[in-house]
Amino acid sequence: MLSPERLALPDYEYLAQRHVLTYMEDAVCQLLENREDISQYGIARFFTEYFNSVCQGTHILFREFSFIQATPHNRVSFLRAFWRCFRTVGKNGDLLTMKEYHCLLQLLCPDFPLELTQKAARIVLMDDAMDCLMSFSDFLFAFQIQFYYSEFLDSVAAIYQDLLSGKNPNTVIVPTSSGQHRQRPALGEASMLEGVEASLFCQCLENLLGTPPPAPGTSEHSLVKEVLSNVQRLTFYGFLMALSKHHGINQALGALPDKGDLMHDPAMDEELERVVRSRLHRTSQREKQEALERVPSASVLMSYH
């Protein structure tokens, strides 16, 4: 059944909004790369399984970084996969360093850039030493903001730096998703302590808010303004920390559960329990078989009498 949103948009706008061409191109590339294996069960089945994986969000697993950041849906899927795969880190109360979290990210995306992990860690650590320990929940929510809004935040950093320098940036800065992440301007200790006027900062962000995803859209626009309206002055990392902790922004993205439910995932728990039971059953059966093989048969025993 077609959604009301689908019926309200022209075909080309809907296809562009949902990045259908991106997925079609990727599916064809996957088909050509694996055509010998796919020929055994058919092209129709391949496309069915491919788009089912896109809907389920598993299509981004072990893919290159350029693909996992290519669309908003891919970014949300990667965030959800990272949470589901490694939430036991938080469940156990383990504290990890930035480099250790980066290793976890690379298990899902081998070429995940270290720079993005460092930027996420700075949100938690407020630009302190990068070898400090962080809880899973603190890193995860900071990483969500940094990863999903990466290009937007690079533009925000440039605006913040201009305001610190006494400039009033009125030009339109449109975030891009080219995959080339700009080096964030170095923010000195003085800027960390002093910050900028929140109302002026908000005015300068008006040109960025509402630009095409993955910049904050209409649903998040008012939430960002709400964050800025609660203070008179703020620092860059203070702003990012406030975004990462904002309940409404987390809900608008829809990738992660609320912080109180972060360690609960009944579907994943059930699947893990099923896998463990299956593994234990196979191990038990193998041990029984090995034990039987070690016991001499009745005919051998009789030969000793």
Secondary structure as UniProt FT lines:
FT   HELIX           4..8
FT   HELIX           11..17
FT   TURN            18..19
FT   HELIX           20..33
FT   HELIX           35..38
FT   TURN            39..41
FT   HELIX           43..56
FT   TURN            59..62
FT   HELIX           65..68
FT   HELIX           72..91
FT   TURN            92..93
FT   STRAND          95..96
FT   HELIX           98..108
FT   TURN            110..111
FT   HELIX           114..125
FT   TURN            126..127
FT   TURN            130..131
FT   STRAND          134..135
FT   HELIX           136..148
FT   HELIX           150..164
FT   TURN            165..166
FT   HELIX           189..194
FT   STRAND          196..197
FT   HELIX           198..205
FT   TURN            206..210
FT   TURN            213..214
FT   HELIX           218..229
FT   STRAND          233..234
FT   HELIX           236..245
FT   HELIX           247..253
FT   HELIX           259..261
FT   TURN            262..263
FT   HELIX           266..294
FT   HELIX           298..302
FT   TURN            303..304
//
